Amino acid sequence: MSTTTTASAGAPDEELQWLADGRRIAAIEAISVSAMARRLPALVVRAFRLGWRIDRASIALLLTCQAVSAVLGAAGLFATTGTISALFGPGRLDDKLAHAAPSILVIAAAAGARSLLAITIRTVTIHLSPRISREAEAAVLRATVAAELTAYDHAGYNDELEAADRGAEVCVDIVGEAQNLLAALASLVGAAGVLTVLHPALLPLLVLAALPQGIASVHAARVQFLANRAAIGDRRIMANLRWYIHLKRNADQVRSDTMGDFLLAKYDQVGRRLDATSRRAARQSARVSVIGAAASGLGTAVVWGAMLWLVSTGRMSLPRGGAAVFALTAVSTSLHGIVGYGADLFRTGMYLDDWSSFLDTAGGHRPRRGTETPEPPRRITVENLGYAYPASDRKALDGVDLHVERGEILALVGENGSGKTTLSKLLAGLYLPDTGSVCWDGRDTRDLDPHALWRQVAVVPQDYARWPLTCRENITLGQPTAEGDAAVLRAADASGAADVVAKLRRGLSTLLAVEWMGGEELSGGQWQRLAIARAFHREAGLLVLDEPTAALDPRAEHRIFQNLRAVARERAVVLVTHRLTNVAVADRIVVLEDGRILQQGTFAELVADQNGRFRELWDLQNERTGLPSQRGVPVGENREPLQ
Ligand SMILES: Nc1ncnc2c1ncn2[C@@H]1O[C@H](COP(=O)(O)OP(=O)(O)OP(=O)(O)O)[C@@H](O)[C@H]1O
């Protein structure tokens, strides 16, 4: 039994879990209901400010419509009370009707004008909201693109990114909700004025009656938000599982490995965890809402009772009592509106907090490096380099010293996890060292402007991107050189991608995207040829090739390594590969083990070192191919069981 198996025996399997920043979740949970209510004005301002940045005219129009509508609402209500007083007052019926006619006209005109204003407000909001959402999404995209690559390795970053995406999605609602809240507030002011004129005691009573409902609604909104926030992780895991199951790249394995039921069971397991969270939240928010509604119902009964008492004891005349019924209904509708819309706005505001706090977080990962612009490097020097991934307590690289020069091919070899890819990323300035240094012509990568540095870097990563763009754009990456297609075709020729281009329906102009996006699909090796072509096309001083020929056929692979010497003439080339026959092309080979350099030298030197790791790996590879071993012993006669 291996050590690993012994160590893990008896321990329960780890479950899928989404890594979140615990401090942020705790801060969200600590927000009290009263703090939430106090934030409402700030949220309204924020909604309009967001809109203001995008379309000032629309926001100005919305605010004007809102104000005019409020004034008309108050005028209508005044006219209503005037009409009721006239109709219920003493005198002959035709006199009363004549007296009420102007008020009725005002009511009709105000109602008509308010309808028109409501249509205008709705139209402008519909037009404005998606643009706000798009702007919010674009802000998230800009922030992620501008952040350091290491941001993705920090616990909580992906969680916040996810929450920010959700925040950007709901931004579409915020202007509408702020509008509704303002409209309800404006109606309240008008109706409250009328009610106070009728009797000063009614308004405070009504506000008291609505208060419990208000508190309960905001409380329920908070519970709902926290539940949604807590469920983000599980939702994200489910989305990822769905993606793994759907993905065309995995579809054959899901079938041939008969994994469907197993994966669906995993999906279901996370789903049940999610259901439990939602159930808890629904129960909690229902409890709060019931208490709020009961208290509010009781309060409303008290208000109506008070009004009846005022009328029956002659403290308020009957016509005034009739008018007060209207005013009371208007005030209570407005109050309920304020409570409901306020709770909506608050919930959206919390999502918006996620959005803006992610912009801050991503901002926190924005490169803090120098501003010097590097030339294509003549020599890259690595001294005492140490690096550990943020989420790991093990060093991926430790005490590494090496150099690579223009015109030179440096090969990095070593077993899986020995640190080759990490080292190549540090050479390319994608990561910065924790200790020691990486210097381009004597200048520390920490002091260089990152974008200027990356313009001097061409990378073929192990997992290269398959951009849903045209074939030409997949090679130029949207950055054509002055030579245009001539340079594209030259790079395609050197990488073997020219054969691929020749077979495409519209050559370089063919869209390369999965079928459902209207493009042609390539094979894995064809994509890899394009990935190499894009690196050859880039006018960069450092070329990093990380397993660049893993998917290539022998002829294509041969061509790449034949051309590599010519490509290296004007560049420093770093080649990472497990195929040791390919590293014969390198000027120097560095063998890594557990993040440290174990050996370095030329191919001939390393093969000649009978006891070295390179020679061991070389023999193992040759054994498998059945080629005569470099020790001169035919492999077939020297087989030992591989561990
Ligand atoms: N994003 C990451 N977060 C945490 N640890 C990582 C991360 N990427 C790599 N590692 C760890 O760093 C070590 C070096 O990884 P690296 O990818 O550099 O190895 P490699 O030599 O390129 O491996 P391979 O031959 O399999 O490509 C490994 O132990 C790996 O587990």
The ligand as a MOL file (V3000), in Angstrom:
LIG
                    3D

  0  0  0     0  0            999 V3000
M  V30 BEGIN CTAB
M  V30 COUNTS 31 33 0 0 0
M  V30 BEGIN ATOM
M  V30 1 N -2.6890 27.4700 -9.7130 0
M  V30 2 C -2.0310 26.7080 -8.8370 0
M  V30 3 N -2.3140 26.7910 -7.5200 0
M  V30 4 C -1.6610 26.0310 -6.6200 0
M  V30 5 N -0.6790 25.1680 -6.9380 0
M  V30 6 C -0.3590 25.0460 -8.2460 0
M  V30 7 C -1.0130 25.7960 -9.2530 0
M  V30 8 N -0.4870 25.4600 -10.4540 0
M  V30 9 C 0.4680 24.5480 -10.1910 0
M  V30 10 N 0.5410 24.2930 -8.8750 0
M  V30 11 C 1.4800 23.3830 -8.1940 0
M  V30 12 O 2.7930 23.8250 -8.4800 0
M  V30 13 C 3.6470 22.7370 -8.7220 0
M  V30 14 C 4.3740 22.9320 -10.0840 0
M  V30 15 O 3.3950 22.9190 -11.0920 0
M  V30 16 P 3.7950 23.1230 -12.6140 0
M  V30 17 O 2.5250 23.2360 -13.3930 0
M  V30 18 O 4.7570 24.2110 -12.7280 0
M  V30 19 O 4.5110 21.7310 -12.9230 0
M  V30 20 P 5.0320 21.1680 -14.3120 0
M  V30 21 O 6.4250 20.7240 -14.0930 0
M  V30 22 O 4.8090 22.1200 -15.4170 0
M  V30 23 O 4.0880 19.8870 -14.4490 0
M  V30 24 P 3.6180 19.1080 -15.7700 0
M  V30 25 O 4.7850 18.3630 -16.3070 0
M  V30 26 O 2.5890 18.1590 -15.2260 0
M  V30 27 O 3.0560 20.1040 -16.7050 0
M  V30 28 C 2.7890 21.4880 -8.6490 0
M  V30 29 O 3.0140 20.8930 -7.3970 0
M  V30 30 C 1.3700 21.9800 -8.7350 0
M  V30 31 O 0.5330 21.2170 -7.9180 0
M  V30 END ATOM
M  V30 BEGIN BOND
M  V30 1 1 1 2
M  V30 2 1 2 3
M  V30 3 2 2 7
M  V30 4 2 3 4
M  V30 5 1 4 5
M  V30 6 2 5 6
M  V30 7 1 6 7
M  V30 8 1 6 10
M  V30 9 1 7 8
M  V30 10 2 8 9
M  V30 11 1 9 10
M  V30 12 1 10 11
M  V30 13 1 11 12
M  V30 14 1 11 30
M  V30 15 1 12 13
M  V30 16 1 13 14
M  V30 17 1 13 28
M  V30 18 1 14 15
M  V30 19 1 15 16
M  V30 20 2 16 17
M  V30 21 1 16 18
M  V30 22 1 16 19
M  V30 23 1 19 20
M  V30 24 2 20 21
M  V30 25 1 20 22
M  V30 26 1 20 23
M  V30 27 1 23 24
M  V30 28 2 24 25
M  V30 29 1 24 26
M  V30 30 1 24 27
M  V30 31 1 28 29
M  V30 32 1 28 30
M  V30 33 1 30 31
M  V30 END BOND
M  V30 END CTAB
M  END
